[in-house]
Amino acid sequence: MSQPNSSGMSYDPAKLIRRALFFVLLAGLAIVSLFVTFKGLSSPRGMEQAQIGREIARGNGYTTKVVRPIALAQMKDANGKYPVLENLQDTYHAPLNPCVYAAVLKAADGGNTERWRMSERSNLYQLDRVIAATCVIFFLVSIGINYLLVSRIFDQTIGSVTALLMLSCELMWQLSQSGLPQMLMLMLFSSAMFFTWRAVENSEDNRSALGPVLISGVFMCLLVLTHWITLWIYIGYVIFAAVYFKPRGIIAAALTGMLALFVIPVVYFLYISPTGSPFGTAYYAIHNGLGAGEDSIMRTLSPAGEDLGLQGLLMNILRTTLLQISDLHRNFGAILVAPLFFLALLHPFKRPSLASFRWLILLMWVFAGIGMSIYGLREGEMDPNQIHILFAPLMTAYGLAMVSILWGRLNIPQSMHSLRYSHLIIIVAISAGPMLLSIPQNLKRGIQMEGFGGSFQWPPYFPKAFNRNLADNTKTKEVIISDTPWAVAWYADRTAVWLPKNLEQIGEVEKIAESQQTPVNGIVITPYSYAQDNILSTGSPNGAYGELYPLVYGAWANPGGSKNFFAIHSDFKLLFQRYPHAQPLFSYGYIMYYSSRTVVNPNE
């Protein structure tokens, strides 16, 4: 029985116990993910944004140590000369997430290289944990926002179950440890939807919706500044506002003007000024969906020969869209009821606001799907362009409501009261089961690896190889060419040029670096290149690495005691003479460093 307090309010002990258990589970999962099973950042784009944030925190402005050859070509075309490699302005990423990382890294003194240098006994770069903790905080805040929103739309039961399904969603935890901005995006999108729902309620009650819509618009604009692909969501949002809110057109015009106010200055200073293009280097990301792949175009100094797959464009987009639909369950984080949102579209909800709000969600999701079809989801549910996950909580809520409605029509007798919420228990068990059942094994593995210095994201990343071995053998003014420039920039804190397409372009990069008194010191090759594809296709003239296959696959000879392919191939004779000192940075050369001078391995 509830016990009244002095203010006249009552407390339900069972509810307090449930909430306490939820927060214990929340805290427990956060601690386990950050301190026991954590392997470091997993996403190249996450590492890139982290190192941009570090440069901002150092007072170097919106600059990057990851040099895309295509960006050099763009800037040369726009300005008549190649840009300075050191402190190169980034023209690829949307700015908000790196700026958030900059604030966090500034508070943590992340720019102090010596303070965050890895110890010889550790395999984890502690700034990885700082970045992941930031993402986890955004994730947990998103759970709270969605609980409040769904409880307002439906009831506390559906709100609570939605929060529990989010908390036990393995994909959301993986994204929070990747360094990608998806959890910040989830928080901003959820906040925008909270105020949009307030606007829908006001409109239903014949009250002004302008205030909540404008607040929602601010969050949506921040969402666009976090990832440019969310501009497609904004298009759907504005269309709904133009049709639904009165006076029609006024609010939509205000939202369009707000977007221009937020985006145009950013686009001008970050993109148009250095590259002459309003899309910057991010324009070429479209090759991920319509071309041979984003990696290929980003590595070239001569983009003229890289054509988009415009033949059969509509069929290609349709194919990608159908693939997205077939993978919806995974893209929604394997939450069982999220896809049932589409069934809820057929249900005649009695509340007009509830019925209208689902069409907003659908409209935004359709436009988001178009954007993802154009820009591609080559890495599946962990792709940087994957924004299905933003819709998962609200779609889950509608799916839960639909199942609850159907369950209620079974007319379960009062004597079987214990079955009242059994459908929700089954849904949570099926959705959360895989992650919860894997926790004991992950805990055991994490504790075991702690004795060896912790786990790491292998392949292709072994942070200590960069943070200690590579950094110890290079100077801050020197440049590294690598197939994983984001790892070199983030862990070694060195300027890294993405491995160009061919020998001629490698030579051009060397000339650029030499003319700026920041010479190329060496070339780093990791499994990112030689383990990502079939050797026959990757090493073919039209493959991902074309004529560079002796360099990329050179380390394969090491375990067998043979000579390195790079050292004996006639076409690479001159390049080998410039970088004759081969040093395995990890094991038998699974991460290989070809240096211009003798390498000192501190582990020997």
C-alpha positions in Angstrom: 0.0 0.0 0.0 1.3 3.5 -0.8 2.6 5.6 2.0 1.7 9.3 1.9 4.3 11.8 2.6 4.0 15.2 4.3 3.1 17.0 1.1 0.2 14.7 0.5 1.8 12.8 -2.4 2.0 9.0 -2.3 4.8 6.7 -3.3 4.4 3.2 -4.8 7.1 1.0 -3.3 6.9 -1.4 -6.3 7.5 1.5 -8.7 10.4 2.8 -6.7 12.0 -0.6 -6.7 11.6 -0.9 -10.5 13.1 2.5 -11.0 16.0 1.7 -8.7 16.6 -1.6 -10.5 16.6 0.3 -13.8 19.2 2.8 -12.7 21.3 0.0 -11.2 21.2 -1.8 -14.6 21.9 1.5 -16.4 24.9 2.3 -14.2 26.1 -1.3 -14.4 26.0 -1.5 -18.2 27.8 1.8 -18.5 30.6 0.8 -16.2 31.0 -2.6 -17.9 31.0 -1.1 -21.4 33.6 1.6 -20.4 35.9 -0.2 -18.0 35.6 -3.9 -18.5 34.7 -4.8 -22.1 35.9 -1.6 -23.8 38.3 -2.1 -26.7 38.8 1.5 -27.9 37.2 3.5 -30.7 36.1 1.3 -33.5 35.2 3.7 -36.3 37.7 5.6 -38.6 35.3 8.6 -38.8 35.0 8.5 -35.0 38.8 8.7 -34.7 38.9 11.5 -37.2 36.4 13.6 -35.4 38.2 13.0 -32.1 41.6 14.2 -33.5 39.9 17.3 -35.0 38.4 18.0 -31.6 41.9 17.7 -30.1 43.3 20.2 -32.6 40.4 22.6 -31.7 41.1 22.1 -28.0 44.8 23.1 -28.7 43.7 26.3 -30.3 44.6 25.3 -33.8 41.1 25.9 -35.2 39.0 23.5 -37.2 42.0 21.6 -38.5 42.9 18.0 -39.0 45.9 15.8 -39.2 44.1 13.4 -41.6 45.0 14.5 -45.1 42.8 13.2 -47.9 44.6 13.5 -51.3 41.2 14.6 -52.9 41.1 17.5 -50.5 44.5 18.6 -51.6 43.3 18.5 -55.3 40.2 20.4 -54.4 42.1 23.2 -52.6 44.7 23.4 -55.4 41.9 23.9 -58.0 40.3 26.6 -55.8 43.4 28.5 -54.8 46.0 27.7 -57.4 48.4 25.9 -55.0 48.4 23.0 -52.6 47.5 23.8 -49.0 49.9 23.5 -46.0 49.7 19.9 -44.8 50.4 20.9 -41.2 47.2 22.1 -39.5 45.2 21.5 -42.7 41.6 22.8 -42.5 39.1 19.9 -42.4 36.5 20.1 -45.2 34.8 16.7 -44.8 33.1 16.5 -41.4 30.1 18.4 -40.0 31.4 20.6 -37.2 29.2 20.1 -34.1 30.5 16.7 -32.9 34.2 17.6 -33.2 33.4 20.8 -31.3 31.8 18.9 -28.5 34.8 16.6 -28.4 37.0 19.7 -28.3 35.2 20.9 -25.1 35.6 17.5 -23.4 39.2 17.2 -24.4 40.0 20.7 -23.3 38.6 19.9 -19.9 40.6 16.7 -19.8 43.8 18.4 -21.1 43.6 16.0 -24.0 46.1 18.2 -26.0 48.9 17.3 -23.7 50.5 14.4 -25.5 52.8 13.3 -22.7 50.0 13.2 -20.1 48.0 10.8 -22.2 50.9 8.7 -23.6 50.2 5.0 -23.3 52.2 3.0 -20.8 54.1 -0.1 -22.0 51.8 -2.3 -20.1 48.6 -1.0 -21.5 46.9 -1.7 -24.8 44.2 1.0 -24.4 44.5 4.6 -25.3 42.8 6.4 -22.4 41.5 9.2 -24.5 39.5 6.6 -26.4 37.7 6.0 -23.1 37.1 9.8 -22.6 35.5 10.0 -26.1 33.4 6.9 -25.5 32.3 8.1 -22.1 31.0 11.3 -23.8 29.0 9.3 -26.3 27.6 7.1 -23.5 26.4 10.1 -21.6 24.6 11.3 -24.7 23.1 7.8 -25.0 21.8 7.8 -21.4 20.4 11.3 -21.7 18.6 10.1 -24.9 17.0 7.3 -22.9 15.7 9.8 -20.4 14.3 12.1 -23.1 12.6 9.3 -24.9 11.1 8.0 -21.7 9.5 11.4 -21.1 8.4 11.8 -24.7 6.9 8.3 -25.0 5.2 8.6 -21.6 3.6 11.8 -22.8 2.5 10.3 -26.1 1.2 7.0 -24.7 1.7 6.2 -21.0 4.4 5.4 -18.5 4.2 1.7 -19.2 5.1 2.0 -22.8 7.6 4.8 -21.9 9.3 2.5 -19.4 9.5 -0.5 -21.8 10.9 1.7 -24.6 13.6 3.0 -22.2 14.4 -0.6 -21.2 14.6 -1.7 -24.8 17.0 1.2 -25.6 19.1 0.4 -22.6 19.5 -3.3 -23.7 20.1 -2.4 -27.4 23.5 -3.8 -28.3 23.8 -1.6 -31.4 23.3 1.6 -29.4 26.1 0.5 -27.0 28.4 -0.3 -30.0 27.7 3.1 -31.6 28.4 4.8 -28.3 31.9 3.1 -28.2 32.7 3.8 -31.9 33.4 7.6 -31.6 30.7 8.2 -34.2 28.2 11.1 -33.6 25.1 8.9 -33.6 24.5 9.2 -29.9 24.7 13.0 -30.0 22.4 12.8 -33.0 20.0 10.6 -31.1 19.9 13.1 -28.2 19.3 16.1 -30.5 16.7 14.2 -32.6 14.8 13.0 -29.5 14.8 16.5 -28.1 13.5 17.9 -31.3 10.7 15.3 -31.3 9.8 16.2 -27.7 9.1 19.8 -28.6 7.5 18.8 -31.9 5.0 16.7 -29.9 4.3 19.6 -27.7 3.6 21.6 -30.9 1.2 18.9 -32.1 -0.6 18.9 -28.8 -0.9 22.7 -28.9 -2.2 22.6 -32.5 -4.8 20.0 -31.4 -6.0 22.2 -28.6 -6.1 25.3 -30.9 -3.1 26.9 -29.2 -0.1 28.5 -30.8 2.5 25.9 -32.0 5.1 28.5 -33.0 7.2 28.4 -29.8 7.6 24.6 -29.5 8.2 24.3 -33.3 11.0 26.9 -33.2 12.7 25.2 -30.2 12.4 21.9 -32.1 13.8 23.6 -35.2 16.9 24.6 -33.2 17.6 21.0 -32.2 17.0 19.9 -35.8 19.4 22.5 -37.1 22.0 21.3 -34.6 21.3 17.8 -35.8 22.1 18.9 -39.4 25.4 20.4 -38.1 26.3 17.1 -36.5 25.9 15.0 -39.7 25.0 16.4 -43.1 23.0 13.4 -44.1 20.3 14.5 -41.6 19.5 17.3 -43.9 17.2 14.7 -45.6 15.4 14.3 -42.2 15.0 18.1 -42.1 13.4 18.1 -45.5 10.7 15.7 -44.3 10.3 17.7 -41.1 9.7 21.0 -43.0 7.2 19.3 -45.4 5.2 18.1 -42.4 5.3 21.5 -40.8 4.1 23.1 -44.0 1.1 20.8 -44.2 0.1 20.4 -40.6 0.8 23.6 -38.6 -1.3 26.7 -39.1 -0.9 29.3 -40.5 0.3 27.0 -43.2 3.6 27.9 -44.8 4.6 30.5 -42.1 6.1 28.0 -39.8 7.7 26.0 -42.6 9.3 29.3 -43.9 10.6 30.1 -40.5 12.2 26.6 -40.2 13.8 27.0 -43.7 15.2 30.4 -42.7 16.5 29.0 -39.4 18.3 26.3 -41.3 19.9 28.8 -43.6 20.9 30.9 -40.6 22.6 27.9 -39.0 24.2 26.3 -42.1 25.2 29.0 -44.5 28.0 30.6 -42.3 29.4 27.2 -41.5 29.4 26.1 -45.1 31.1 29.4 -46.2 33.9 29.4 -43.7 34.5 25.6 -43.6 33.9 24.6 -47.2 33.5 27.4 -49.7 36.5 29.4 -48.5 39.1 26.7 -48.7 37.7 24.5 -51.5 35.4 26.7 -53.6 32.6 24.2 -53.2 29.6 24.5 -50.8 29.9 20.7 -50.2 33.7 20.6 -49.5 35.3 17.2 -49.6 32.1 15.8 -48.2 30.7 16.0 -51.8 32.8 13.0 -52.8 31.2 10.8 -50.1 28.4 10.2 -52.6 30.8 7.8 -54.3 30.1 5.5 -51.3 26.6 4.9 -52.7 26.9 5.7 -56.4 30.5 5.0 -57.2 33.3 2.5 -56.7 33.5 3.4 -53.0 34.3 6.5 -50.9 37.8 5.2 -49.9 38.9 5.0 -53.6 38.0 8.6 -54.5 39.4 10.1 -51.2 42.8 8.6 -52.0 43.3 10.2 -55.4 45.0 13.5 -56.4 43.2 13.3 -59.8 39.4 12.9 -59.3 38.7 13.5 -63.0 39.0 9.8 -63.7 36.6 8.7 -61.0 33.1 8.5 -62.4 29.9 8.1 -60.6 27.7 5.2 -61.4 24.9 7.3 -63.0 23.9 4.7 -65.4 20.9 2.9 -63.9 20.9 5.5 -61.1 17.2 4.9 -60.2 17.6 1.2 -60.2 20.7 1.5 -58.0 18.9 3.7 -55.5 15.9 1.3 -55.5 18.2 -1.7 -54.9 19.9 0.1 -52.0 16.5 1.0 -50.6 15.2 -2.5 -50.7 18.4 -3.7 -49.0 17.8 -1.2 -46.3 14.3 -2.5 -45.8 15.5 -6.1 -45.6 18.0 -5.1 -42.9 15.5 -3.0 -40.9 15.6 -5.3 -37.9 19.4 -4.9 -37.6 19.4 -1.2 -38.4 16.8 -0.6 -35.7 19.1 -2.3 -33.2 17.4 -5.7 -33.3 14.5 -4.2 -31.3 11.7 -6.7 -32.0 8.8 -4.3 -32.2 10.4 -1.3 -34.0 9.4 -2.6 -37.5 5.8 -3.0 -36.2 5.6 0.8 -36.5 4.6 0.3 -40.1 1.7 -1.9 -39.0 0.7 0.9 -36.7 0.2 3.1 -39.7 -2.9 1.1 -40.5 -4.5 1.5 -37.1 -7.1 4.2 -36.7 -5.9 5.9 -33.5 -8.7 7.8 -31.8 -6.4 10.7 -30.8 -5.8 12.9 -33.8 -2.4 14.0 -32.4 -1.3 10.4 -32.0 -2.4 9.6 -35.5 -0.7 12.7 -37.1 2.6 12.3 -35.3 3.2 8.9 -36.9 3.0 10.5 -40.3 5.7 12.9 -39.3 7.9 10.0 -38.3 7.2 8.2 -41.5 7.9 11.2 -43.7 11.2 11.9 -42.0 12.2 8.3 -42.2 11.3 8.1 -46.0 13.5 11.1 -46.7 16.3 9.7 -44.5 16.1 6.4 -46.4 16.5 8.3 -49.7 19.6 10.0 -48.4 21.1 6.7 -47.1 20.3 5.1 -50.5 22.2 7.8 -52.3 25.2 7.9 -49.9 25.3 4.2 -49.2 25.5 2.0 -46.1 28.5 -0.2 -47.1 29.4 -1.0 -43.4 25.9 -2.1 -42.5 24.4 -1.0 -39.2 27.7 0.5 -38.0 28.1 2.7 -41.1 28.6 6.4 -40.4 25.6 7.2 -42.6 23.3 4.9 -40.7 20.5 7.0 -39.2 17.8 4.5 -39.0 18.8 4.2 -35.3 17.5 7.7 -34.6 13.9 6.5 -35.4 14.2 3.3 -33.4 12.8 4.7 -30.0 9.7 6.3 -31.5 9.0 3.4 -33.8 9.5 1.1 -30.9 6.9 3.0 -28.9 4.3 2.8 -31.7 5.1 -0.9 -32.2 4.6 -1.5 -28.4 1.3 0.4 -28.6 0.2 -1.8 -31.5 1.0 -5.0 -29.8 -0.7 -3.8 -26.6 -3.8 -3.0 -28.5 -3.9 -6.5 -30.1 -3.1 -8.1 -26.8 -6.0 -6.3 -25.1 -8.4 -7.7 -27.7 -7.7 -11.2 -26.4 -10.0 -10.4 -23.5 -7.9 -12.1 -20.9 -10.0 -13.0 -17.8 -9.5 -11.0 -14.6 -8.4 -14.3 -12.9 -5.3 -14.3 -15.2 -4.2 -10.8 -14.2 -0.6 -12.0 -14.2 -0.7 -12.2 -18.0 -1.7 -8.6 -18.4 1.9 -7.5 -19.2 3.3 -10.8 -20.3 3.5 -9.6 -24.0 5.8 -6.8 -22.9 8.0 -9.2 -20.9 8.3 -11.4 -23.9 9.3 -8.5 -26.2 12.0 -7.3 -23.7 13.3 -10.9 -23.3 13.6 -11.5 -27.0 15.1 -8.1 -27.8 17.4 -7.8 -24.8 18.3 -11.5 -24.5 21.2 -11.7 -26.9 23.1 -8.8 -25.3 22.3 -9.8 -21.7 23.3 -13.4 -22.3 26.6 -12.4 -23.8 27.5 -10.2 -20.9 29.0 -12.9 -18.6 31.2 -14.2 -21.4 32.3 -10.6 -22.3 33.0 -9.9 -18.7 35.1 -13.0 -18.3 37.0 -12.1 -21.5 37.4 -8.5 -20.5 38.8 -9.4 -17.0 41.2 -11.9 -18.6 42.5 -9.4 -21.1 43.0 -6.8 -18.4 45.9 -8.8 -17.2 47.5 -8.4 -20.6 46.9 -4.6 -20.8 43.3 -4.7 -22.0 41.6 -5.6 -25.3 41.9 -3.5 -28.5 40.2 -3.3 -31.9 42.2 -5.8 -33.8 42.2 -5.9 -36.7 43.3 -3.3 -37.8 44.1 -1.2 -34.8 46.8 -1.7 -32.1 47.0 1.8 -30.5 50.4 1.2 -28.8 52.0 0.6 -32.2 51.1 4.2 -33.2 51.2 6.0 -29.8 54.6 4.7 -28.8 56.5 2.9 -31.6 55.5 5.2 -34.4 55.5 8.4 -32.4 58.9 7.6 -30.9 60.4 7.3 -34.4 59.0 10.4 -36.0 59.1 14.1 -35.4 56.1 16.3 -35.0 56.9 18.1 -38.2 57.1 14.9 -40.2 54.4 13.4 -42.3 53.3 9.7 -42.5 51.6 8.1 -45.5 49.2 5.4 -44.3 46.2 3.3 -45.2 44.8 4.2 -41.8 45.6 7.9 -41.5 42.9 8.4 -38.8 44.7 6.0 -36.5 48.1 7.6 -37.1 46.6 11.1 -36.5 44.7 10.1 -33.3 47.1 7.7 -31.6 50.5 8.9 -32.9 49.5 12.6 -33.1 51.2 12.9 -36.5 50.1 14.4 -39.8 49.0 11.4 -41.9 48.2 11.3 -45.7 45.8 8.7 -46.8 47.7 6.3 -49.1 47.4 7.7 -52.6 46.2 5.7 -55.6 49.6 5.0 -57.3 53.3 5.6 -57.2 53.1 8.8 -59.2 50.7 10.3 -56.6 52.9 9.1 -53.7 55.8 11.0 -55.4 53.6 14.1 -55.7 52.7 14.0 -52.0 56.4 13.7 -51.1 57.2 16.8 -53.2 54.4 18.8 -51.5 55.6 17.7 -48.0 59.2 18.4 -48.8 58.5 21.9 -50.2 56.7 22.8 -46.9 59.6 21.5 -44.7 57.4 18.7 -43.4 59.0 15.7 -45.2 57.4 12.3 -45.4 59.2 10.0 -42.9 57.6 6.7 -43.9 54.7 4.5 -44.9 52.5 2.6 -42.5 50.5 -0.4 -43.8 47.8 -2.2 -41.7 45.2 -4.9 -42.2 42.7 -2.2 -43.1 44.1 -2.5 -46.7 45.3 -6.0 -47.1 42.6 -7.8 -45.1 39.5 -5.9 -46.3 39.0 -7.6 -49.7 40.0 -10.5 -51.8 43.6 -10.3 -52.8 42.9 -10.9 -56.5 40.3 -8.1 -56.7 42.3 -5.7 -54.5 45.5 -6.3 -56.3 44.1 -6.1 -59.8 44.6 -2.9 -61.9 41.0 -1.9 -61.2 41.0 -3.0 -57.6 41.0 -0.9 -54.5 44.9 -0.7 -54.4 45.7 -1.4 -58.0 49.4 -1.1 -58.7 50.2 -0.7 -55.0 49.5 -4.3 -54.2 53.3 -5.2 -53.6 53.4 -2.5 -51.0 50.0 -3.3 -49.4 50.7 -7.1 -49.3 54.4 -6.9 -48.7 54.2 -7.9 -45.0 52.7 -11.3 -46.0 56.1 -12.6 -46.8 57.5 -11.8 -43.3 55.9 -14.7 -41.3 57.4 -17.2 -43.8 60.8 -15.6 -43.7 60.7 -14.5 -47.3 61.8 -11.2 -48.6 59.2 -8.4 -48.5 57.3 -8.0 -51.8 57.9 -4.2 -51.6 61.7 -4.7 -51.4 62.0 -7.0 -54.4 59.4 -5.7 -56.9 61.1 -3.9 -59.7 58.5 -1.1 -60.0 59.1 -0.2 -56.3 62.8 0.0 -56.5 63.0 3.8 -56.2 60.4 4.0 -53.5 62.1 1.3 -51.5 65.4 3.2 -51.7 63.6 6.2 -50.1 62.1 4.0 -47.3 64.5 1.1 -46.9 64.1 0.5 -43.2 61.2 -2.0 -42.6 60.0 -2.3 -39.0 57.1 -4.4 -37.8 55.1 -2.2 -35.4 53.0 -5.2 -34.4 53.9 -8.9 -34.3 55.5 -10.2 -37.6 54.6 -7.1 -39.5 50.9 -7.2 -39.4 51.4 -3.4 -39.0 54.4 -2.6 -41.1 56.4 0.7 -41.0 58.7 1.5 -44.0 60.9 4.4 -42.8 63.4 6.7 -44.4 65.8 6.2 -41.5 66.7 3.4 -39.0 63.9 2.6 -36.7 64.4 2.1 -33.0 61.9 -0.4 -31.5 61.6 0.4 -27.8 60.2 -3.1 -27.2 63.4 -4.8 -28.2 
